[in-house]
Amino acid sequence: MTTSKLQDLLAAKGLRLIDLARRLGVNKATVTRWSRGNIPPENVIKVEKETGIPREVLRPDIYPPEDALSFRHEVARSEASAVIAKEAGVAR
């Protein structure tokens, strides 16, 4: 069984899908569905607030990375890059 990008990003923060579901007050099946596709645009900001994972990492298709300038986003982007590299089997 492989993990999704969302699961890996949450794991880097010490969270699981069920934790995110509880924080957002939604069913775990909802968050599991998001992990297999994309988080709906109306929920991206909520997920960002609850997890600290920047919106441009969660949905780069609607929040281009060049929009993020803060240090917090740079740190989170670096963490996300490590997760993505892990998924691709690339050593960092």
C-alpha atoms as an extended CHARMM CRD file, in Angstrom:
* protein
*
        92  EXT
         1         1  MET       CA              0.0000000000        0.0000000000        0.0000000000  PROA      1               0.0000000000
         2         2  THR       CA              1.3980000000        3.3560000000       -0.9960000000  PROA      2               0.0000000000
         3         3  THR       CA              0.7490000000        6.6310000000        0.7050000000  PROA      3               0.0000000000
         4         4  SER       CA             -0.5320000000        9.7300000000       -1.0150000000  PROA      4               0.0000000000
         5         5  LYS       CA              1.2510000000       13.0590000000       -1.2310000000  PROA      5               0.0000000000
         6         6  LEU       CA             -1.2420000000       14.4760000000        1.2880000000  PROA      6               0.0000000000
         7         7  GLN       CA             -0.5760000000       11.5950000000        3.6960000000  PROA      7               0.0000000000
         8         8  ASP       CA              3.1750000000       12.1350000000        3.4070000000  PROA      8               0.0000000000
         9         9  LEU       CA              2.8370000000       15.8830000000        3.9410000000  PROA      9               0.0000000000
        10        10  LEU       CA              0.6580000000       15.2860000000        6.9980000000  PROA      10              0.0000000000
        11        11  ALA       CA              3.0590000000       12.6360000000        8.3430000000  PROA      11              0.0000000000
        12        12  ALA       CA              5.8880000000       15.1820000000        8.1290000000  PROA      12              0.0000000000
        13        13  LYS       CA              3.7870000000       17.3050000000       10.5050000000  PROA      13              0.0000000000
        14        14  GLY       CA              3.0030000000       14.3360000000       12.7890000000  PROA      14              0.0000000000
        15        15  LEU       CA             -0.5730000000       14.1040000000       11.5300000000  PROA      15              0.0000000000
        16        16  ARG       CA             -2.7440000000       11.4500000000        9.8920000000  PROA      16              0.0000000000
        17        17  LEU       CA             -5.7600000000       11.7310000000        7.6140000000  PROA      17              0.0000000000
        18        18  ILE       CA             -8.0710000000       11.0200000000       10.5620000000  PROA      18              0.0000000000
        19        19  ASP       CA             -6.4450000000       13.8650000000       12.5140000000  PROA      19              0.0000000000
        20        20  LEU       CA             -7.1220000000       16.2840000000        9.6730000000  PROA      20              0.0000000000
        21        21  ALA       CA            -10.7050000000       15.0450000000        9.3760000000  PROA      21              0.0000000000
        22        22  ARG       CA            -11.2930000000       15.6190000000       13.0750000000  PROA      22              0.0000000000
        23        23  ARG       CA             -9.7390000000       19.0970000000       12.9930000000  PROA      23              0.0000000000
        24        24  LEU       CA            -11.9490000000       20.0770000000       10.0640000000  PROA      24              0.0000000000
        25        25  GLY       CA            -15.0610000000       18.3700000000       11.4010000000  PROA      25              0.0000000000
        26        26  VAL       CA            -15.4880000000       16.1790000000        8.3230000000  PROA      26              0.0000000000
        27        27  ASN       CA            -15.6980000000       12.4460000000        7.7750000000  PROA      27              0.0000000000
        28        28  LYS       CA            -12.4180000000       10.5620000000        7.3140000000  PROA      28              0.0000000000
        29        29  ALA       CA            -13.7750000000        9.2710000000        3.9850000000  PROA      29              0.0000000000
        30        30  THR       CA            -13.8930000000       12.8760000000        2.7730000000  PROA      30              0.0000000000
        31        31  VAL       CA            -10.2390000000       13.4920000000        3.5810000000  PROA      31              0.0000000000
        32        32  THR       CA             -9.2900000000       10.0980000000        2.1290000000  PROA      32              0.0000000000
        33        33  ARG       CA            -11.0100000000       11.1120000000       -1.1130000000  PROA      33              0.0000000000
        34        34  TRP       CA             -9.0390000000       14.3630000000       -1.1060000000  PROA      34              0.0000000000
        35        35  SER       CA             -5.8120000000       12.3970000000       -0.6720000000  PROA      35              0.0000000000
        36        36  ARG       CA             -6.5710000000       10.4460000000       -3.8460000000  PROA      36              0.0000000000
        37        37  GLY       CA             -7.3060000000       13.5360000000       -5.9100000000  PROA      37              0.0000000000
        38        38  ASN       CA             -7.3100000000       17.1980000000       -5.0640000000  PROA      38              0.0000000000
        39        39  ILE       CA             -8.5500000000       19.1230000000       -2.0870000000  PROA      39              0.0000000000
        40        40  PRO       CA            -11.5610000000       21.1700000000       -3.2350000000  PROA      40              0.0000000000
        41        41  PRO       CA            -10.6730000000       24.8550000000       -3.6510000000  PROA      41              0.0000000000
        42        42  GLU       CA            -13.1210000000       25.9050000000       -0.9340000000  PROA      42              0.0000000000
        43        43  ASN       CA            -11.2490000000       23.7400000000        1.6070000000  PROA      43              0.0000000000
        44        44  VAL       CA             -7.6180000000       24.5200000000        0.7640000000  PROA      44              0.0000000000
        45        45  ILE       CA             -7.3390000000       27.4980000000        3.1310000000  PROA      45              0.0000000000
        46        46  LYS       CA             -8.9420000000       25.4970000000        5.9590000000  PROA      46              0.0000000000
        47        47  VAL       CA             -6.4410000000       22.6700000000        5.4570000000  PROA      47              0.0000000000
        48        48  GLU       CA             -3.5780000000       25.1770000000        5.3470000000  PROA      48              0.0000000000
        49        49  LYS       CA             -4.6980000000       26.7520000000        8.6360000000  PROA      49              0.0000000000
        50        50  GLU       CA             -5.0710000000       23.3990000000       10.3880000000  PROA      50              0.0000000000
        51        51  THR       CA             -1.8450000000       21.8280000000        9.1330000000  PROA      51              0.0000000000
        52        52  GLY       CA              0.5430000000       24.6480000000        8.3040000000  PROA      52              0.0000000000
        53        53  ILE       CA              1.0110000000       23.1330000000        4.8380000000  PROA      53              0.0000000000
        54        54  PRO       CA              0.9970000000       26.0730000000        2.4210000000  PROA      54              0.0000000000
        55        55  ARG       CA             -1.7930000000       26.3360000000       -0.1060000000  PROA      55              0.0000000000
        56        56  GLU       CA              0.6740000000       26.4460000000       -2.9920000000  PROA      56              0.0000000000
        57        57  VAL       CA              1.9400000000       23.0220000000       -1.9200000000  PROA      57              0.0000000000
        58        58  LEU       CA             -1.5650000000       21.6260000000       -1.4570000000  PROA      58              0.0000000000
        59        59  ARG       CA             -2.9230000000       22.9820000000       -4.7560000000  PROA      59              0.0000000000
        60        60  PRO       CA             -0.1610000000       24.4780000000       -6.9420000000  PROA      60              0.0000000000
        61        61  ASP       CA             -2.6070000000       24.4190000000       -9.8480000000  PROA      61              0.0000000000
        62        62  ILE       CA             -4.6630000000       27.2100000000       -8.2640000000  PROA      62              0.0000000000
        63        63  TYR       CA             -2.0440000000       28.8040000000       -5.9670000000  PROA      63              0.0000000000
        64        64  PRO       CA              1.1540000000       29.2230000000       -7.9810000000  PROA      64              0.0000000000
        65        65  PRO       CA              4.3270000000       28.9300000000       -5.8790000000  PROA      65              0.0000000000
        66        66  GLU       CA              5.5350000000       32.4020000000       -6.8730000000  PROA      66              0.0000000000
        67        67  ASP       CA              2.6580000000       33.8460000000       -4.8350000000  PROA      67              0.0000000000
        68        68  ALA       CA              4.2900000000       32.7100000000       -1.5570000000  PROA      68              0.0000000000
        69        69  LEU       CA              7.0380000000       34.9420000000       -0.2370000000  PROA      69              0.0000000000
        70        70  SER       CA              7.1400000000       34.3500000000        3.5010000000  PROA      70              0.0000000000
        71        71  PHE       CA              9.7730000000       32.3720000000        5.3640000000  PROA      71              0.0000000000
        72        72  ARG       CA              7.1150000000       29.9860000000        6.6920000000  PROA      72              0.0000000000
        73        73  HSD       CA              6.1810000000       29.0720000000        3.1510000000  PROA      73              0.0000000000
        74        74  GLU       CA              9.8130000000       28.5340000000        2.2230000000  PROA      74              0.0000000000
        75        75  VAL       CA             10.2920000000       26.1070000000        5.1180000000  PROA      75              0.0000000000
        76        76  ALA       CA              7.0960000000       24.2280000000        4.3140000000  PROA      76              0.0000000000
        77        77  ARG       CA              8.0100000000       24.1010000000        0.6310000000  PROA      77              0.0000000000
        78        78  SER       CA             11.3540000000       22.5560000000        1.5730000000  PROA      78              0.0000000000
        79        79  GLU       CA              9.5890000000       19.9300000000        3.6960000000  PROA      79              0.0000000000
        80        80  ALA       CA              7.2180000000       19.2180000000        0.8200000000  PROA      80              0.0000000000
        81        81  SER       CA             10.1400000000       18.8630000000       -1.5880000000  PROA      81              0.0000000000
        82        82  ALA       CA             11.6430000000       16.2240000000        0.6630000000  PROA      82              0.0000000000
        83        83  VAL       CA              8.3420000000       14.3280000000        0.6530000000  PROA      83              0.0000000000
        84        84  ILE       CA              8.0370000000       14.5780000000       -3.1350000000  PROA      84              0.0000000000
        85        85  ALA       CA             11.6610000000       13.4510000000       -3.5720000000  PROA      85              0.0000000000
        86        86  LYS       CA             10.9520000000       10.4960000000       -1.2940000000  PROA      86              0.0000000000
        87        87  GLU       CA              7.9450000000        9.5500000000       -3.4240000000  PROA      87              0.0000000000
        88        88  ALA       CA             10.0750000000        9.7390000000       -6.5580000000  PROA      88              0.0000000000
        89        89  GLY       CA             12.8500000000        7.7120000000       -4.9510000000  PROA      89              0.0000000000
        90        90  VAL       CA             15.3410000000       10.5490000000       -5.2200000000  PROA      90              0.0000000000
        91        91  ALA       CA             17.9270000000       10.8960000000       -2.4700000000  PROA      91              0.0000000000
        92        92  ARG       CA             18.3600000000       14.4090000000       -1.0770000000  PROA      92              0.0000000000
